[in-house]
Amino acid sequence: MSIFAGFSAKDIGRIKEAGTPVTLPEGWSPIWERTPSDKAYILLSGEVSIRHNGEEIATLGPGDIVGEASFVRHTLRTASVVATTPLTALHYTLEAVEKLCDDVPGFRARLEETVAERLGDN
């Protein structure tokens, strides 16, 4: 489910405005397993491979967020993210995500729901 699903147009605008637009080339790895939480990305176009111990465990695309699990769980990263196509994305610092959780009703719950789905906690 898209991270934007169920939010009002105003809240989607707030979520998008909080991020910094970036473009990343195919093969780039913006997030590495076993590193501290310092950023997350919402994918706008392109696809990524999610890898744990070097093995692909998922592929994600437009509307998906990556890097959120370690924010929610306050842990080191559990997987690496590798661009399998050129990407356009929104980059978020930890501070920007925390502010969105305070400012946009339901954003924290959406992050927690996404993590639970991906990690099989539901």
Secondary structure, 3 states (H helix, E strand, C coil): CCCCCCCCHHHHHHHHHHCEEEEECCCCCCECCCCCCCEEEEEEECCEEEEECCEEEEEECCCCEECHHHHHHCCCCCCEEEECCCEEEEEEEHHHHHHHHHHCCCHHHHHHHHHHHHHCCC
